[in-house]
Amino acid sequence: MKQENNLDTETIRAFRRSLRALEREIGLVLEKETDCCGVSVAQCHFLLETEERNNTSLTELSQALSLDVSTLSRTADSLYGAGYIRREADPENRRKVSIGLTKTGKAKVDSIHHVCDDSYRSLFAYIDKEKWATVLEAVRLLADAMRRKRLEEGTPCCSRATPPKPHGDRR
């Protein structure tokens, strides 16, 4: 349920600054983690989501990852070529293809989990133990709110605003 929002501009901008910093840090961490695991960030997310869903379809994965099927198809092709995923036609619906991890794919996912679990376990050493539950809850709440906003509003906020024209622009 969407609630009334009375946050002042200064608070919103401080929140946005923090989000930008968080986005940069997450990007750096993901790049490092996936590099040492030998996959791209997109491939990593695909593999982890495939593990969670086991015998899924590209359509289901595209919904879970909020990506276009054609974009995801290219990632699937690269993972199939590397031997990380298998594709099996559904005997009852020839148009549906089931995707799952191969033994090599499962080993890759286990490696990703090992690297990432260690990395984030180490991160929590920089947070007071009493705050761990707060951090976990805040991240979950923020991710859920962002997903709900995207699904309800359909477009990013910046696409609806018309930026002011620069000074001297006579168009």
Secondary structure, DSSP 8 states (H G I E B T S, - for coil): --------HHHHHHHHHHHHHHHHHHHHHHHHHHHHHTS-HHHHHHHHHHHHHSSB-HHHHHHHHT--HHHHHHHHHHHHHTTSEEEEEETTEEEEEEEEE-HHHHHHHHHHHHHHHHHHHHHHTTS-GGGHHHHHHHHHHHHHHHHHHHHHH-S-GGGTS-----TT---
